[in-house]
Every structure is written in structure tokens, then in C-alpha cells.
């Protein structure tokens, strides 16, 4: 990623800090997908080595939802994953089963099903096409500025509505 021009202001503060992107999880073939995360977990030393050992771990910690063994298998079989109806409960369950951060699994699912990747900007998350330099985009600066303005108004301030 190429950072926009800028740097430190007179006070020594990093003027580009709001636009620095966090890591986009990548594989050698590009951004991670849900199927690549499942495959990596099944081949990881000390991890579950079959769908039969992975599936019981896949339980959504918020709702208790557990996908069927067949649904988990579809992610492991690559070509069948596109037939799965994705939901927040499913993603949380898969994240729990894989023992991975939920946001990482959400980003992988977003890329697999929509082609979009996630980048963190100060104050929030931006979803965009891979290869887009979000940090230097004028609209990104406008979004961060609007988030900053909203936060400065504070809760309960009538002018913030």
C-alpha cells in the first residue's frame, strides 16, 4: 500500500494515522477465504484433522447454533462452499470451531462470497475491492472526518442528530 503524502504536523502528531490500514489476511493466492481457513485448520499440526473432529467445535457462542456436519464439510470440500447460505450465526460458529478471531473469519467470508476485503481506519471499518488504496482515497478521509465529528458531538447532544 502506498500511503498518501503527509507525515508529522508541527506538534509531532502523525497526520496520516487515521488512514493507516491494518493487515488484510492473505494467502499465497490472495486474501483468505472461508474455505482456505478451514483447509488450513484441517492440515495444521495439533488441530482437528477431519471434519468429524472439527464439526463438534463449531458452535455459535452467542446463540448456541451449530451448523450441520454437511455444512462444515462443504467448506472443507471447496467446490461445495458456494451452495451454503451464510449467516452471522454460521460465521461465529465456524470461527469458534477454527479457534480464530471472529473478525478474521468474517473478512474471509466477505471476500469469498462478495469479493470485498476489509480495512480498518481509525474510527471504523471500510469494506472495499482488493487493490484499492483506501488510505489515499478522498472519500476515506471524508468518512473518517465525519466519524470524528460525530464522536466529538457526544451522546445525547441534540446537534448530533
VEXDREN-2710 file (C-alpha; in Angstrom, 1 decimal):
% VEXDREN-2710
k/r/px/py/pz
1/UNK/0.0/0.0/0.0
2/UNK/1.3/3.5/-0.8
3/UNK/0.5/6.0/1.9
4/UNK/-0.8/9.4/1.0
5/UNK/1.6/12.3/1.2
6/UNK/1.8/13.8/4.7
7/UNK/3.6/13.0/7.9
8/UNK/4.0/14.7/11.2
9/UNK/2.4/18.0/11.9
10/UNK/4.0/20.9/13.8
11/UNK/3.0/19.2/17.1
12/UNK/4.7/15.9/16.1
13/UNK/1.4/14.1/15.6
14/UNK/1.1/11.6/12.7
15/UNK/-1.4/13.3/10.3
16/UNK/-1.8/10.0/8.4
17/UNK/-2.7/7.9/11.4
18/UNK/-6.4/7.7/10.7
19/UNK/-5.6/6.3/7.2
20/UNK/-3.1/3.6/8.0
21/UNK/-4.7/0.2/7.1
22/UNK/-4.4/-2.8/9.3
23/UNK/-3.4/-6.2/8.0
24/UNK/-5.5/-7.8/5.3
25/UNK/-5.2/-11.5/5.9
26/UNK/-3.6/-13.1/2.8
27/UNK/-2.7/-16.4/1.4
28/UNK/-0.3/-17.0/-1.4
29/UNK/-3.3/-16.9/-3.7
30/UNK/-4.7/-13.6/-2.4
31/UNK/-7.0/-12.7/0.5
32/UNK/-8.1/-15.5/2.8
33/UNK/-11.4/-17.3/2.1
34/UNK/-13.5/-19.3/4.5
35/UNK/-12.6/-22.5/2.7
36/UNK/-8.9/-21.6/2.9
37/UNK/-9.2/-21.1/6.7
38/UNK/-11.0/-24.4/7.1
39/UNK/-8.4/-26.2/4.9
40/UNK/-5.5/-24.6/6.8
41/UNK/-7.0/-25.7/10.2
42/UNK/-7.5/-29.3/9.0
43/UNK/-3.9/-29.5/7.9
44/UNK/-2.5/-27.7/11.0
45/UNK/-0.3/-29.7/13.3
46/UNK/-2.2/-30.4/16.5
47/UNK/-5.5/-29.2/15.2
48/UNK/-8.6/-31.2/14.1
49/UNK/-7.6/-33.3/11.2
50/UNK/-11.1/-34.2/9.8
51/UNK/-14.5/-32.6/9.5
52/UNK/-15.7/-35.1/12.1
53/UNK/-13.3/-33.7/14.7
54/UNK/-13.9/-30.0/13.6
55/UNK/-17.7/-30.1/13.4
56/UNK/-18.4/-30.5/17.2
57/UNK/-16.4/-27.4/17.9
58/UNK/-18.5/-25.2/15.6
59/UNK/-21.0/-23.7/17.9
60/UNK/-22.0/-20.1/17.9
61/UNK/-21.1/-18.7/21.3
62/UNK/-23.9/-16.2/21.2
63/UNK/-26.9/-18.3/20.2
64/UNK/-25.7/-21.9/20.5
65/UNK/-26.4/-22.5/16.8
66/UNK/-24.4/-25.4/15.4
67/UNK/-24.3/-25.9/11.6
68/UNK/-24.8/-29.4/10.3
69/UNK/-21.8/-31.6/9.7
70/UNK/-22.5/-31.4/6.0
71/UNK/-22.4/-27.6/6.1
72/UNK/-18.9/-27.7/7.7
73/UNK/-17.9/-30.4/5.2
74/UNK/-18.9/-28.1/2.3
75/UNK/-16.3/-25.5/3.4
76/UNK/-13.7/-28.2/3.6
77/UNK/-14.5/-29.5/0.1
78/UNK/-14.0/-26.1/-1.6
79/UNK/-16.3/-26.6/-4.6
80/UNK/-19.4/-27.0/-2.5
81/UNK/-19.0/-24.0/-0.2
82/UNK/-20.8/-21.7/-2.7
83/UNK/-24.0/-23.5/-2.0
84/UNK/-24.0/-22.6/1.7
85/UNK/-26.4/-19.9/2.9
86/UNK/-24.1/-17.7/5.0
87/UNK/-25.4/-16.0/8.2
88/UNK/-23.8/-14.3/11.2
89/UNK/-24.5/-17.3/13.3
90/UNK/-22.8/-19.6/10.9
91/UNK/-19.7/-17.4/10.7
92/UNK/-19.5/-17.2/14.5
93/UNK/-19.8/-20.9/14.8
94/UNK/-17.1/-21.5/12.2
95/UNK/-14.8/-19.0/13.9
96/UNK/-15.3/-20.8/17.2
97/UNK/-14.7/-24.2/15.6
98/UNK/-11.5/-22.9/14.0
99/UNK/-10.4/-21.1/17.1
100/UNK/-9.9/-17.9/15.1
101/UNK/-10.9/-14.3/15.7
102/UNK/-14.4/-13.7/14.5
103/UNK/-13.4/-10.6/12.5
104/UNK/-10.8/-12.6/10.6
105/UNK/-13.4/-15.2/9.7
106/UNK/-15.9/-12.5/8.7
107/UNK/-13.4/-10.9/6.4
108/UNK/-12.6/-14.3/4.8
109/UNK/-16.3/-15.0/4.2
110/UNK/-16.8/-11.5/2.8
111/UNK/-14.1/-12.0/0.3
112/UNK/-15.2/-15.5/-0.7
113/UNK/-18.9/-14.5/-1.2
114/UNK/-18.6/-10.9/-2.3
115/UNK/-15.1/-10.3/-3.5
116/UNK/-14.6/-7.4/-1.0
117/UNK/-11.9/-7.1/1.6
118/UNK/-11.9/-5.2/4.9
119/UNK/-9.6/-2.5/6.1
120/UNK/-9.5/-0.8/9.4
121/UNK/-9.3/3.0/9.5
122/UNK/-9.2/5.0/12.7
123/UNK/-12.8/5.0/13.9
124/UNK/-14.2/2.2/11.9
125/UNK/-14.0/-0.4/9.2
126/UNK/-14.2/0.1/5.4
127/UNK/-15.1/-2.7/3.0
128/UNK/-13.7/-2.4/-0.5
129/UNK/-12.4/-4.1/-3.6
130/UNK/-8.9/-5.7/-3.3
131/UNK/-6.2/-3.4/-4.5
132/UNK/-7.9/-0.2/-3.8
133/UNK/-5.7/2.2/-1.9
134/UNK/-8.3/3.2/0.7
135/UNK/-5.8/5.3/2.7
136/UNK/-5.3/7.8/-0.1
137/UNK/-8.9/8.0/-1.3
138/UNK/-10.5/11.4/-0.6
139/UNK/-13.8/9.7/0.3
140/UNK/-12.0/7.7/3.0
141/UNK/-10.7/11.0/4.5
142/UNK/-14.3/12.4/4.4
143/UNK/-15.7/9.3/6.1
144/UNK/-13.1/9.4/8.9
145/UNK/-13.7/13.2/9.3
146/UNK/-17.4/12.5/9.7
147/UNK/-16.8/9.8/12.2
148/UNK/-14.6/12.2/14.2
149/UNK/-17.2/14.9/14.0
150/UNK/-19.9/12.6/15.2
151/UNK/-17.8/11.4/18.2
152/UNK/-16.9/15.0/19.1
153/UNK/-20.6/15.9/19.4
154/UNK/-21.1/13.2/22.1
155/UNK/-24.1/11.2/23.1
156/UNK/-27.3/13.0/23.9
157/UNK/-26.2/16.1/22.1
158/UNK/-29.2/17.3/20.0
159/UNK/-27.0/18.8/17.4
160/UNK/-25.6/15.3/16.7
161/UNK/-28.9/14.1/15.2
END
